Amino acid sequence: MRIDDYSFGQIIIDGLVFTRDLLVCNQKVRENWWRKEGHSLAINDIESALQETNPAVLVVGKGKFGMMQILPETEDYLRSKGIRLVAARTSTACEVFNTLQGTRCIMGAFHLTC
């Protein structure tokens, strides 16, 4: 699965256009991903997908301007599970996601707007 392009409010994955935040795992896209607190990433927001996917790396796109924050307890949870966290503005996170594809199990969580 490859991210072809990202711009504010839109991401293109394998030629398909998505306009809502999403999770990418196990070669599937989970559309309309929403967090309990819109600009915070909590454990509950990703826990079921992490359990299903069991990724080595979680790549988080924090938005075009990096507004989404990862809660400290989420970082602690990921560390306790041995999951490497890479968090950056969404444009950079997309590049990292593409680079890591095929090297290990990767999960992406992408906030598309601010």
LINFEN-V485366 format. One record per backbone hydrogen bond with DSSP energy under -1.0 kcal/mol. NH is the residue of the N-H (numbers start at 1). CO is the residue of the C=O. If there is no record, write none. Layout:
nh-><NH	NH>
co-><CO	CO>
This chain:
nh-><4	5	7	9	10	11	12	13	14	16	18	22	23	24	25	28	30	33	40	41	46	47	50	51	52	53	54	56	57	58	59	60	61	62	64	67	68	69	71	75	76	77	78	79	80	81	82	83	84	86	88	90	93	94	95	96	97	98	99	100	101	103	107	108	109	110	111>
co-><12	12	10	112	7	18	5	16	2	13	11	110	30	108	28	25	23	21	37	69	43	43	46	47	48	49	50	105	105	84	107	86	109	88	113	114	62	39	41	71	72	73	74	75	76	77	79	78	56	58	60	63	89	90	91	92	93	94	95	96	97	100	57	24	59	22	61>
